[in-house]
Amino acid sequence: MRDLNYQLKQLCQRNRDGSYATQADRERILSLVADQLEEEGFRHLEATGLKPKHVEALIERWQAEGIATGTLKNRMSALRWWAEKIGKQNVIARSNEAYGIAERVFVTNVSKAKVLEGERLALVTDAYTALSLRLEAAFGLRREESIKIVPAWADAGDVLRLKASWTKGGKYREVPITSTEQRALLAEAMQLAGKGSLIPAELRYRDQLQRFKAQCAKAGINGVHGLRHQYAQTRYAQLTGWQSPAAGGPTAKQLTPQQKAIDRAARQTISVEMGHQRLQITAVYCGR
């Protein structure tokens, strides 16, 4: 067990605040935090060494991953608990709004979709980052998945396979390959990566993640999670024959009973393809 993981576990065991469920959730979150801080390049960090830069790196990552507002708030509570126990409350702002974490809004019909613009992509000089971005757009992948993916293994003909070790929550899933554009993109990715991943052989994941962030910043590509929103809305239109509410299509109240059945089936499919366990989450991407 790494030092930070061990120290945070000991901190939790010495401070039994809240119910058993609260304690278990806090320990789980702080274990995740320790792992992610190491992935972000903060090695040999001690539990007493928490600084604003560590908090900001975590929040930037979570927001890029599209973590739900409620989950973000729970994680912030765990971070504030950690800061309090080491006597460094001022390391973290008192308000979540200071980090752009809004009040909990589960569903709006305002689209958050983003299209990967060619002129922006042309400014990305790292071929691995460029392909990761294009895979995010084409298959609705999360950032981590698009970096860790091994194209030669992932390509199973009619589906794109995603290993549990690449995905959020550690769950294997498959995304259908439905177009010649997706097929051509995979061929291009395999040509670059060979039998490996979209992490250059001389780098580790956290190194390529930092390069990915820097390349996107230089090219002015922000909010890459919006590419997943665009994918979800495109798939909704493919599966239903009409646009999603977030893209200007009819709302649930405007659908006929037959259309509602089609709508529900499409949302269930999209939820599985995007690696979510709850049908309701598709409303965040597609509207309601």
C-alpha positions as CSV (number, residue, x, y, z in Angstrom):
1,M,0.0,0.0,0.0
2,R,1.4,3.4,-0.9
3,D,2.2,5.8,1.9
4,L,-0.6,8.3,1.2
5,N,-3.2,5.5,1.0
6,Y,-2.0,4.1,4.3
7,Q,-1.9,7.4,6.1
8,L,-5.4,8.4,5.0
9,K,-6.7,5.0,6.0
10,Q,-5.1,5.5,9.5
11,L,-6.6,9.0,9.6
12,C,-10.1,7.6,9.0
13,Q,-9.6,4.8,11.6
14,R,-8.5,7.3,14.3
15,N,-11.4,9.7,13.6
16,R,-14.8,7.9,13.6
17,D,-17.0,10.8,12.7
18,G,-20.5,10.1,11.4
19,S,-22.4,6.9,10.8
20,Y,-20.8,3.7,9.7
21,A,-22.0,4.4,6.1
22,T,-20.5,7.9,6.2
23,Q,-17.2,6.5,7.5
24,A,-17.1,3.8,4.8
25,D,-17.9,6.3,2.0
26,R,-15.3,8.8,3.3
27,E,-12.6,6.1,3.5
28,R,-13.5,4.9,-0.1
29,I,-13.3,8.5,-1.5
30,L,-10.0,9.2,0.2
31,S,-8.5,6.0,-1.2
32,L,-9.6,7.1,-4.7
33,V,-8.2,10.5,-4.0
34,A,-4.8,9.1,-3.1
35,D,-4.7,6.9,-6.2
36,Q,-5.7,9.8,-8.5
37,L,-3.2,12.3,-6.9
38,E,-0.4,9.8,-7.8
39,E,-1.7,9.5,-11.3
40,E,-1.7,13.3,-11.6
41,G,2.0,13.2,-10.8
42,F,2.1,14.0,-7.0
43,R,4.4,11.3,-5.8
44,H,5.5,10.8,-2.2
45,L,2.8,13.0,-0.9
46,E,2.2,12.8,2.8
47,A,-1.3,13.2,4.4
48,T,-0.1,16.3,6.1
49,G,1.1,17.8,2.9
50,L,-2.2,18.7,1.3
51,K,-2.0,22.0,-0.7
52,P,-4.4,24.0,-2.9
53,K,-2.6,22.7,-6.0
54,H,-3.6,19.1,-5.1
55,V,-7.2,20.1,-4.6
56,E,-7.3,22.0,-7.9
57,A,-5.8,19.1,-9.8
58,L,-8.4,16.8,-8.4
59,I,-11.3,19.1,-9.2
60,E,-10.0,19.7,-12.7
61,R,-9.8,16.0,-13.3
62,W,-13.3,15.3,-11.9
63,Q,-14.9,18.1,-13.9
64,A,-13.2,16.8,-17.1
65,E,-14.6,13.4,-16.4
66,G,-18.1,14.8,-16.1
67,I,-18.6,13.6,-12.5
68,A,-22.1,14.4,-11.3
69,T,-22.6,17.4,-9.1
70,G,-23.8,15.3,-6.2
71,T,-20.7,13.1,-6.4
72,L,-18.5,16.1,-6.6
73,K,-20.0,17.6,-3.5
74,N,-19.5,14.3,-1.6
75,R,-15.8,14.2,-2.7
76,M,-15.3,17.8,-1.6
77,S,-16.8,17.0,1.8
78,A,-14.2,14.2,2.2
79,L,-11.4,16.6,1.1
80,R,-12.5,19.2,3.6
81,W,-12.7,16.5,6.4
82,W,-9.1,15.6,5.5
83,A,-8.0,19.2,5.6
84,E,-9.7,19.8,8.9
85,K,-8.1,16.7,10.5
86,I,-4.6,17.9,9.6
87,G,-5.3,21.5,10.7
88,K,-5.3,23.0,7.1
89,Q,-8.9,24.1,6.6
90,N,-7.7,27.1,4.6
91,V,-6.3,24.8,1.9
92,I,-9.8,24.4,0.5
93,A,-12.2,27.3,-0.3
94,R,-15.3,27.4,1.9
95,S,-17.6,27.5,-1.1
96,N,-17.9,24.9,-3.8
97,E,-18.9,27.7,-6.2
98,A,-15.3,28.9,-5.9
99,Y,-14.4,25.9,-8.0
100,G,-17.2,26.2,-10.5
101,I,-19.2,23.4,-8.8
102,A,-22.8,24.6,-9.2
103,E,-25.9,23.8,-7.2
104,R,-27.1,20.3,-8.0
105,V,-29.1,20.4,-11.2
106,F,-29.8,16.9,-12.6
107,V,-31.5,17.7,-15.9
108,T,-31.9,20.6,-18.2
109,N,-32.8,20.7,-21.9
110,V,-29.9,23.0,-22.6
111,S,-27.3,21.1,-24.7
112,K,-23.8,20.7,-23.4
113,A,-22.7,18.9,-26.6
114,K,-19.5,20.0,-28.2
115,V,-18.2,19.2,-31.7
116,L,-14.5,18.6,-32.3
117,E,-13.6,21.4,-34.6
118,G,-11.1,20.7,-37.3
119,E,-9.2,24.0,-37.0
120,R,-8.7,23.4,-33.2
121,L,-7.7,19.8,-33.8
122,A,-5.1,20.9,-36.3
123,L,-3.3,22.8,-33.5
124,V,-2.8,19.6,-31.6
125,T,0.8,18.5,-32.4
126,D,0.9,15.2,-30.5
127,A,-0.5,12.5,-32.7
128,Y,-1.6,10.4,-29.7
129,T,-3.6,13.2,-28.1
130,A,-5.2,14.0,-31.5
131,L,-6.4,10.4,-31.9
132,S,-7.6,10.2,-28.3
133,L,-9.7,13.3,-28.9
134,R,-11.1,11.9,-32.1
135,L,-12.0,8.6,-30.3
136,E,-13.8,10.5,-27.6
137,A,-15.9,12.2,-30.2
138,A,-16.5,9.1,-32.4
139,F,-17.3,6.6,-29.6
140,G,-18.3,8.8,-26.6
141,L,-15.3,7.7,-24.6
142,R,-14.2,9.2,-21.4
143,R,-10.8,10.9,-21.4
144,E,-9.0,8.1,-19.5
145,E,-10.5,5.5,-21.7
146,S,-9.4,7.3,-24.9
147,I,-5.8,7.5,-23.6
148,K,-5.5,3.9,-22.1
149,I,-7.2,2.2,-25.0
150,V,-5.3,-0.5,-27.0
151,P,-6.9,-0.1,-30.4
152,A,-5.8,-3.5,-31.7
153,W,-7.4,-5.3,-28.8
154,A,-10.4,-3.0,-28.6
155,D,-11.5,-3.6,-32.2
156,A,-13.7,-6.7,-32.2
157,G,-15.3,-6.1,-35.6
158,D,-18.7,-4.8,-34.9
159,V,-18.0,-3.5,-31.4
160,L,-15.3,-1.5,-29.6
161,R,-14.3,-3.4,-26.5
162,L,-13.3,-1.4,-23.4
163,K,-11.3,-3.2,-20.7
164,A,-12.4,-2.9,-17.1
165,S,-9.0,-1.4,-16.2
166,W,-9.6,1.5,-18.6
167,T,-13.1,2.5,-17.5
168,K,-14.7,4.4,-14.7
169,G,-15.9,2.0,-12.0
170,G,-13.9,-0.8,-13.5
171,K,-16.6,-2.3,-15.7
172,Y,-16.0,-3.9,-19.1
173,R,-18.3,-2.6,-21.8
174,E,-18.8,-2.5,-25.6
175,V,-19.6,0.3,-27.9
176,P,-21.1,-0.5,-31.4
177,I,-19.1,0.3,-34.5
178,T,-21.8,1.6,-36.8
179,S,-20.1,3.7,-39.5
180,T,-17.2,3.7,-42.0
181,E,-15.8,6.8,-40.3
182,Q,-15.4,4.9,-37.0
183,R,-13.9,2.0,-38.8
184,A,-11.4,4.3,-40.6
185,L,-10.5,6.0,-37.3
186,L,-9.8,2.7,-35.6
187,A,-7.5,1.7,-38.5
188,E,-5.6,4.9,-38.1
189,A,-5.3,4.4,-34.3
190,M,-4.0,0.9,-34.8
191,Q,-1.4,2.1,-37.3
192,L,-0.1,4.6,-34.8
193,A,-0.3,2.4,-31.7
194,G,0.6,-1.0,-33.2
195,K,-0.2,-3.5,-30.5
196,G,0.1,-0.9,-27.7
197,S,-2.1,1.8,-26.2
198,L,-2.4,5.5,-27.1
199,I,0.3,6.1,-24.5
200,P,3.8,6.4,-26.1
201,A,6.0,3.5,-25.1
202,E,8.4,5.7,-23.2
203,L,5.6,7.3,-21.1
204,R,3.2,6.3,-18.3
205,Y,-0.5,7.1,-18.1
206,R,0.0,10.2,-15.9
207,D,2.7,11.5,-18.2
208,Q,0.5,11.2,-21.3
209,L,-2.5,12.7,-19.3
210,Q,-0.4,15.8,-18.6
211,R,0.6,16.0,-22.3
212,F,-3.1,15.6,-23.3
213,K,-4.1,18.5,-21.0
214,A,-1.3,20.8,-22.2
215,Q,-2.1,20.0,-25.9
216,C,-5.8,20.8,-25.4
217,A,-5.0,24.0,-23.5
218,K,-2.6,25.1,-26.3
219,A,-5.3,24.4,-29.0
220,G,-8.1,26.0,-27.1
221,I,-10.0,22.8,-26.7
222,N,-12.0,23.0,-23.5
223,G,-14.6,20.9,-21.9
224,V,-13.9,17.7,-23.7
225,H,-16.6,15.9,-21.8
226,G,-19.0,17.8,-24.2
227,L,-17.8,15.3,-26.8
228,R,-19.6,12.6,-24.9
229,H,-22.8,14.7,-24.8
230,Q,-22.6,15.1,-28.6
231,Y,-22.1,11.3,-29.0
232,A,-25.1,10.6,-26.8
233,Q,-27.3,13.0,-28.8
234,T,-26.2,11.6,-32.1
235,R,-26.9,8.0,-30.9
236,Y,-30.3,9.1,-29.7
237,A,-31.2,10.4,-33.1
238,Q,-29.9,7.2,-34.7
239,L,-31.9,5.0,-32.5
240,T,-35.2,6.9,-32.4
241,G,-35.3,8.7,-35.7
242,W,-35.8,12.2,-34.1
243,Q,-33.6,14.6,-32.2
244,S,-33.2,14.5,-28.4
245,P,-34.8,17.2,-26.3
246,A,-31.4,18.8,-25.6
247,A,-30.8,19.0,-29.4
248,G,-34.1,20.7,-30.0
249,G,-36.3,17.6,-30.4
250,P,-39.6,16.8,-28.7
251,T,-39.8,16.6,-24.9
252,A,-41.2,13.5,-23.1
253,K,-44.6,15.2,-22.7
254,Q,-44.8,15.7,-26.5
255,L,-44.2,12.0,-27.4
256,T,-46.9,9.5,-28.2
257,P,-47.1,6.3,-26.2
258,Q,-45.4,4.4,-29.1
259,Q,-42.6,7.1,-29.2
260,K,-42.2,6.9,-25.5
261,A,-41.4,3.2,-25.7
262,I,-38.8,3.9,-28.5
263,D,-37.4,6.7,-26.4
264,R,-37.0,4.5,-23.3
265,A,-35.3,1.7,-25.3
266,A,-32.9,4.2,-26.9
267,R,-32.0,5.7,-23.5
268,Q,-31.4,2.2,-22.1
269,T,-29.0,1.4,-25.0
270,I,-27.1,4.7,-24.7
271,S,-26.8,4.3,-20.9
272,V,-25.1,0.9,-21.3
273,E,-22.9,2.1,-24.2
274,M,-21.6,5.0,-22.2
275,G,-20.9,3.0,-19.1
276,H,-23.7,4.2,-16.8
277,Q,-25.8,2.0,-14.6
278,R,-28.8,4.3,-14.2
279,L,-31.2,5.0,-17.1
280,Q,-31.8,8.5,-15.6
281,I,-28.3,9.6,-16.4
282,T,-29.1,9.8,-20.1
283,A,-31.3,12.8,-19.3
284,V,-28.2,14.8,-18.4
285,Y,-26.9,14.1,-21.9
286,C,-30.0,14.1,-24.0
287,G,-32.5,16.1,-22.0
288,R,-36.0,15.1,-21.0
